[in-house]
């Protein structure tokens, strides 16, 4: 699985070049991105694609020395389940509080 990435998003394409998964992460301040929106095509349901794309973004941010703030409900939950990536978060305590307050389905995961 090969994700493509630019400064504002990371995505996955099918064989025809159609975007089938996406994580928007624009830079909101120097060295800080906001993980804003995760979307996965329903045909990929149950394959863990949202988690894989989030992990790929977290690893890329770590390599670049960037930090993340989270507004995407999926990303908030993912980071709460993966404390080994807390160093990528600009404010881990605030993100933990966001995760504790979430209820309902995650954004962008079409069912």
Backbone as a printed PyTorch tensor [residue, N CA C, xyz], in Angstrom:
tensor([[[  0.8500,  -1.1650,   0.0000],
         [  0.0000,   0.0000,   0.0000],
         [  0.9010,   1.2350,   0.0000]],

        [[  0.7280,   2.0700,  -1.0050],
         [  1.5650,   3.2530,  -1.1270],
         [  0.7250,   4.5210,  -1.0430]],

        [[  0.9280,   5.2590,   0.0420],
         [  0.2250,   6.5170,   0.2200],
         [  0.9670,   7.6220,  -0.5060]],

        [[  0.2130,   8.5560,  -1.0470],
         [  0.7790,   9.7550,  -1.6550],
         [  0.5540,  10.8870,  -0.6710]],

        [[  1.4350,  11.8820,  -0.7340],
         [  1.3280,  12.9480,   0.2460],
         [  1.8460,  14.2490,  -0.3310]],

        [[  1.2410,  15.3350,   0.1140],
         [  1.7770,  16.6640,  -0.1310],
         [  1.7050,  17.4190,   1.1910]],

        [[  1.8640,  18.7060,   1.1650],
         [  1.8990,  19.4690,   2.4130],
         [  0.5310,  19.6010,   3.0830]],

        [[ -0.5540,  19.2940,   2.3660],
         [ -1.8930,  19.4920,   2.9140],
         [ -2.6740,  18.2060,   3.1510]],

        [[ -2.2710,  17.1140,   2.5230],
         [ -3.0480,  15.8830,   2.6660],
         [ -2.2040,  14.6660,   2.3270]],

        [[ -2.7030,  13.5210,   2.7680],
         [ -2.1530,  12.2210,   2.4160],
         [ -3.3110,  11.4010,   1.8910]],

        [[ -3.0880,  10.6340,   0.8280],
         [ -4.1870,   9.9110,   0.2180],
         [ -3.7070,   8.5990,  -0.3840]],

        [[ -4.6850,   7.7680,  -0.7230],
         [ -4.4700,   6.4830,  -1.3740],
         [ -5.3110,   6.4810,  -2.6370]],

        [[ -4.7300,   6.0010,  -3.7260],
         [ -5.4540,   5.9080,  -4.9990],
         [ -5.6330,   4.4480,  -5.3830]],

        [[ -6.7070,   4.1780,  -6.1320],
         [ -6.8740,   2.8440,  -6.6940],
         [ -6.0590,   2.7530,  -7.9940]],

        [[ -6.1550,   1.6400,  -8.6840],
         [ -5.3680,   1.4010,  -9.8910],
         [ -5.6370,   2.4250, -10.9890]],

        [[ -6.8380,   3.0020, -11.0060],
         [ -7.1940,   3.9700, -12.0410],
         [ -6.8190,   5.4060, -11.6610]],

        [[ -6.2660,   5.5970, -10.4650],
         [ -5.8780,   6.9280, -10.0180],
         [ -6.9490,   7.6510,  -9.2230]],

        [[ -8.0700,   6.9810,  -8.9680],
         [ -9.1400,   7.5850,  -8.1660],
         [ -8.7400,   7.5780,  -6.6900]],

        [[ -8.9450,   8.7030,  -6.0280],
         [ -8.6490,   8.8120,  -4.6000],
         [ -9.6700,   7.9960,  -3.8050]],

        [[ -9.1920,   7.0570,  -2.9940],
         [-10.1030,   6.1790,  -2.2560],
         [ -9.9450,   6.2990,  -0.7370]],

        [[ -8.9490,   7.0260,  -0.3000],
         [ -8.7750,   7.3110,   1.1320],
         [ -8.0060,   8.6230,   1.2350]],

        [[ -8.2940,   9.3770,   2.3220],
         [ -7.7270,  10.7100,   2.4550],
         [ -7.6120,  11.1000,   3.9210]],

        [[ -6.5390,  11.8010,   4.2420],
         [ -6.4080,  12.4690,   5.5400],
         [ -5.9060,  13.8800,   5.2580]],

        [[ -6.7710,  14.8640,   5.5170],
         [ -6.4000,  16.2720,   5.3500],
         [ -5.5890,  16.7140,   6.5650]],

        [[ -4.4440,  17.3820,   6.3210],
         [ -3.5940,  17.8340,   7.4220],
         [ -2.8290,  19.1030,   7.0320]],

        [[ -3.5390,  20.2190,   6.8330],
         [ -2.8470,  21.4590,   6.4720],
         [ -2.0150,  22.0030,   7.6350]],

        [[ -0.9620,  22.7070,   7.2840],
         [ -0.1380,  23.3730,   8.2930],
         [ -0.8870,  24.6230,   8.7650]],

        [[ -1.0970,  24.7310,  10.0650],
         [ -1.8630,  25.8460,  10.6260],
         [ -0.9680,  26.8860,  11.3010]],

        [[  0.2190,  26.4710,  11.6740],
         [  1.2560,  27.3400,  12.2130],
         [  2.5750,  26.7170,  11.7900]],

        [[  3.6410,  27.4730,  11.7940],
         [  4.9180,  26.8680,  11.4050],
         [  5.2260,  25.6140,  12.2320]],

        [[  5.3750,  24.4980,  11.5350],
         [  5.7140,  23.2390,  12.1960],
         [  4.5710,  22.5220,  12.8700]],

        [[  3.3190,  23.0180,  12.7010],
         [  2.1480,  22.3920,  13.3180],
         [  1.0680,  22.1970,  12.2560]],

        [[  0.6060,  20.9570,  12.1330],
         [ -0.4900,  20.6550,  11.2120],
         [ -1.7410,  20.3170,  12.0180]],

        [[ -2.8850,  20.4420,  11.3680],
         [ -4.1550,  20.0470,  11.9730],
         [ -4.6860,  18.8590,  11.1950]],

        [[ -4.7910,  17.7100,  11.8630],
         [ -5.4150,  16.5520,  11.2340],
         [ -6.9150,  16.8020,  11.2850]],

        [[ -7.4650,  17.1950,  10.1390],
         [ -8.8200,  17.7390,  10.0770],
         [ -9.8980,  16.7500,   9.6550]],

        [[ -9.5570,  15.8600,   8.7310],
         [-10.6160,  15.0430,   8.1500],
         [-10.0320,  13.7560,   7.5950]],

        [[-10.6530,  12.6480,   7.9540],
         [-10.2860,  11.3340,   7.4360],
         [-11.4780,  10.7820,   6.6700]],

        [[-11.1970,  10.2820,   5.4770],
         [-12.2760,   9.7150,   4.6700],
         [-11.7740,   8.4550,   3.9760]],

        [[-12.5840,   7.4050,   4.0260],
         [-12.2360,   6.1330,   3.4020],
         [-13.4320,   5.6600,   2.5940]],

        [[-13.1800,   5.2630,   1.3540],
         [-14.2380,   4.7550,   0.4940],
         [-14.8760,   3.5180,   1.1350]],

        [[-16.2010,   3.4040,   1.0660],
         [-16.8850,   2.2570,   1.6820],
         [-16.3870,   0.8990,   1.1770]],

        [[-15.8690,   0.8410,  -0.0360],
         [-15.3790,  -0.4310,  -0.5790],
         [-14.1690,  -0.9610,   0.1940]],

        [[-13.5460,  -0.1050,   0.9930],
         [-12.3670,  -0.5100,   1.7580],
         [-12.6860,  -0.8040,   3.2190]],

        [[-13.9640,  -0.7980,   3.5550],
         [-14.3860,  -0.9990,   4.9360],
         [-13.8020,  -2.2540,   5.5540]],

        [[-13.4060,  -2.1380,   6.8120],
         [-12.9170,  -3.2850,   7.5640],
         [-11.4730,  -3.6580,   7.2980]],

        [[-10.7650,  -2.8790,   6.4990],
         [ -9.3750,  -3.2070,   6.1650],
         [ -8.3600,  -2.3940,   6.9700]],

        [[ -8.8460,  -1.5280,   7.8450],
         [ -7.9440,  -0.7440,   8.6790],
         [ -7.2340,   0.3790,   7.9470]],

        [[ -7.8010,   0.8100,   6.8280],
         [ -7.1480,   1.8360,   6.0070],
         [ -7.0440,   3.1630,   6.7520]],

        [[ -8.0810,   3.5540,   7.4710],
         [ -8.0370,   4.8240,   8.2040],
         [ -6.8840,   4.8190,   9.2070]],

        [[ -6.7020,   3.7240,   9.8950],
         [ -5.5960,   3.6150,  10.8400],
         [ -4.2410,   3.6300,  10.1530]],

        [[ -4.1460,   2.9660,   9.0180],
         [ -2.8730,   2.9230,   8.2920],
         [ -2.4870,   4.2970,   7.7560]],

        [[ -3.4550,   5.0350,   7.2490],
         [ -3.1380,   6.3630,   6.7240],
         [ -2.7920,   7.3160,   7.8720]],

        [[ -3.4570,   7.1750,   9.0130],
         [ -3.1540,   8.0150,  10.1690],
         [ -1.7540,   7.7060,  10.6830]],

        [[ -1.4050,   6.4430,  10.7460],
         [ -0.0600,   6.0610,  11.1830],
         [  0.9930,   6.5920,  10.2100]],

        [[  0.7340,   6.5020,   8.9170],
         [  1.6890,   7.0120,   7.9290],
         [  1.9140,   8.5130,   8.1060]],

        [[  0.8400,   9.2530,   8.3650],
         [  0.9640,  10.6930,   8.5870],
         [  1.7480,  10.9580,   9.8740]],

        [[  1.4410,  10.2340,  10.9420],
         [  2.1460,  10.4210,  12.2140],
         [  3.6460,  10.1720,  12.0430]],

        [[  3.9970,   9.1330,  11.3110],
         [  5.4090,   8.8180,  11.1020],
         [  6.0890,   9.8850,  10.2500]],

        [[  5.3930,  10.3950,   9.2600],
         [  5.9540,  11.4630,   8.4230],
         [  6.1630,  12.7360,   9.2460]],

        [[  5.1930,  13.0720,  10.0900],
         [  5.3370,  14.2500,  10.9420],
         [  6.5270,  14.0940,  11.8840]],

        [[  6.6680,  12.9100,  12.4560],
         [  7.7830,  12.6380,  13.3660],
         [  9.1190,  12.8190,  12.6420]],

        [[  9.2100,  12.2880,  11.4360],
         [ 10.4410,  12.4090,  10.6490],
         [ 10.7800,  13.8690,  10.3540]],

        [[  9.7550,  14.6830,  10.1000],
         [  9.9610,  16.0920,   9.7660],
         [ 10.1320,  16.9720,  11.0090]],

        [[  9.8640,  16.4120,  12.1850],
         [  9.9330,  17.1950,  13.4050],
         [  8.7330,  18.1120,  13.5880]],

        [[  7.6240,  17.7950,  12.9140],
         [  6.3940,  18.5740,  13.0230],
         [  5.5380,  18.0330,  14.1530]],

        [[  4.5950,  18.8430,  14.6000],
         [  3.6270,  18.4530,  15.6170],
         [  2.2260,  18.5040,  15.0000]],

        [[  1.2730,  17.8640,  15.6750],
         [ -0.1040,  17.8290,  15.1920],
         [ -1.0720,  18.2640,  16.2740]],

        [[ -2.0870,  18.9960,  15.8470],
         [ -3.2840,  19.1940,  16.6600],
         [ -4.3800,  18.4520,  15.9200]],

        [[ -5.4000,  18.0470,  16.6520],
         [ -6.4060,  17.1520,  16.0790],
         [ -7.8010,  17.7710,  16.1350]],

        [[ -8.4710,  17.7900,  14.9940],
         [ -9.8780,  18.1710,  14.9920],
         [-10.7350,  17.0760,  14.3640]],

        [[-10.1200,  16.0920,  13.7580],
         [-10.8330,  14.9450,  13.1830],
         [-11.1150,  13.9260,  14.2950]],

        [[-12.3670,  13.5500,  14.4420],
         [-12.7200,  12.6210,  15.5120],
         [-12.0080,  11.2760,  15.3750]],

        [[-11.8030,  10.8110,  14.1470],
         [-11.0830,   9.5510,  13.9770],
         [ -9.6460,   9.6980,  14.4670]],

        [[ -8.9800,  10.7810,  14.0630],
         [ -7.5950,  10.9990,  14.4790],
         [ -7.4760,  11.1130,  15.9990]],

        [[ -8.4320,  11.7940,  16.6200],
         [ -8.4190,  11.9240,  18.0770],
         [ -8.4640,  10.5340,  18.7190]],

        [[ -9.3500,   9.6980,  18.2400],
         [ -9.4690,   8.3360,  18.7900],
         [ -8.2330,   7.5020,  18.4970]],

        [[ -7.7060,   7.6400,  17.2820],
         [ -6.5390,   6.8420,  16.9050],
         [ -5.3570,   7.1670,  17.8130]],

        [[ -5.0640,   8.4510,  18.0100],
         [ -3.9420,   8.8310,  18.8660],
         [ -4.1770,   8.3960,  20.3110]],

        [[ -5.4290,   8.3990,  20.7680],
         [ -5.7240,   7.9370,  22.1290],
         [ -5.3880,   6.4520,  22.2880]],

        [[ -5.5560,   5.6930,  21.2190],
         [ -5.2640,   4.2520,  21.2470],
         [ -3.7990,   3.9410,  20.9640]],

        [[ -3.0460,   4.9380,  20.5320],
         [ -1.6430,   4.7300,  20.1590],
         [ -0.7460,   5.7360,  20.8850]],

        [[ -0.5920,   5.5680,  22.1970],
         [  0.2130,   6.5220,  22.9750],
         [  1.6730,   6.5800,  22.5480]],

        [[  2.1370,   5.5950,  21.8000],
         [  3.5100,   5.6140,  21.3120],
         [  3.7580,   6.7520,  20.3140]],

        [[  2.6900,   7.3960,  19.8760],
         [  2.8010,   8.5450,  18.9680],
         [  2.4920,   9.8640,  19.6700]],

        [[  2.4220,   9.8780,  20.9830],
         [  2.1120,  11.1060,  21.7280],
         [  3.1440,  12.2000,  21.4710]],

        [[  4.3730,  11.8180,  21.1480],
         [  5.4050,  12.8210,  20.8810],
         [  5.1220,  13.6630,  19.6440]],

        [[  4.2240,  13.1870,  18.7940],
         [  3.8500,  13.9110,  17.5710],
         [  2.8310,  15.0070,  17.8930]],

        [[  2.1370,  14.8690,  18.9980],
         [  1.0650,  15.8110,  19.3410],
         [  1.6260,  17.0880,  19.9630]],

        [[  1.0740,  18.2130,  19.5450],
         [  1.4850,  19.4900,  20.1140],
         [  1.1270,  19.5720,  21.5900]],

        [[ -0.0710,  19.0800,  21.9490],
         [ -0.5250,  19.1160,  23.3380],
         [ -1.2170,  17.7850,  23.6660]],

        [[ -0.4370,  16.7640,  24.0470],
         [ -1.0150,  15.4370,  24.3040],
         [ -2.1320,  15.4490,  25.3460]],

        [[ -2.0030,  16.2650,  26.3850],
         [ -3.0420,  16.3020,  27.4230],
         [ -4.3650,  16.8130,  26.8660]],

        [[ -4.3120,  17.8580,  26.0580],
         [ -5.5340,  18.3860,  25.4650],
         [ -6.1780,  17.3480,  24.5350]],

        [[ -5.3560,  16.6500,  23.7600],
         [ -5.8950,  15.6430,  22.8380],
         [ -6.5110,  14.4770,  23.6110]],

        [[ -5.9200,  14.1210,  24.7510],
         [ -6.4930,  13.0650,  25.5970],
         [ -7.8670,  13.4950,  26.1120]],

        [[ -7.9920,  14.7640,  26.4930],
         [ -9.2830,  15.2820,  26.9620],
         [-10.3240,  15.2490,  25.8520]],

        [[ -9.9260,  15.5810,  24.6360],
         [-10.8460,  15.5090,  23.4970],
         [-11.3470,  14.0720,  23.3170]],

        [[-10.4390,  13.1150,  23.4200],
         [-10.8160,  11.7100,  23.2290],
         [-11.8120,  11.2570,  24.2800]],

        [[-11.6520,  11.7130,  25.5030],
         [-12.5590,  11.3340,  26.5850],
         [-13.9690,  11.8980,  26.3720]],

        [[-14.0600,  13.0000,  25.6500],
         [-15.3520,  13.6520,  25.4500],
         [-16.1040,  13.1430,  24.2080]],

        [[-15.4400,  12.3740,  23.3460],
         [-16.0690,  11.9420,  22.0890],
         [-17.0980,  10.8320,  22.3140]],

        [[-18.1430,  10.9020,  21.5320],
         [-19.1400,   9.8330,  21.4720],
         [-19.6800,   9.8190,  20.0540]],

        [[-20.1420,   8.6790,  19.6130],
         [-20.7110,   8.5980,  18.2720],
         [-19.6790,   8.1800,  17.2410]],

        [[-20.0950,   8.0990,  15.9720],
         [-19.2090,   7.6040,  14.9120],
         [-18.1220,   8.6140,  14.5790]],

        [[-17.0130,   8.1060,  14.1100],
         [-15.9000,   8.9540,  13.6820],
         [-16.2250,   9.5850,  12.3390]],

        [[-15.6470,  10.7610,  12.1000],
         [-15.9050,  11.4660,  10.8430],
         [-15.3090,  10.7160,   9.6620]],

        [[-15.9300,  10.8310,   8.5260],
         [-15.3690,  10.3660,   7.2770],
         [-15.3800,   8.8690,   7.0610]],

        [[-15.7700,   8.0860,   8.0300],
         [-15.8020,   6.6470,   7.8470],
         [-17.1900,   6.2710,   7.3790]],

        [[-17.3150,   6.1660,   6.0840],
         [-18.6340,   5.9590,   5.4880],
         [-19.0530,   4.5120,   5.6700]],

        [[-20.2400,   4.3310,   6.1420],
         [-20.7600,   2.9700,   6.3800],
         [-22.0360,   2.7760,   5.6000]]])
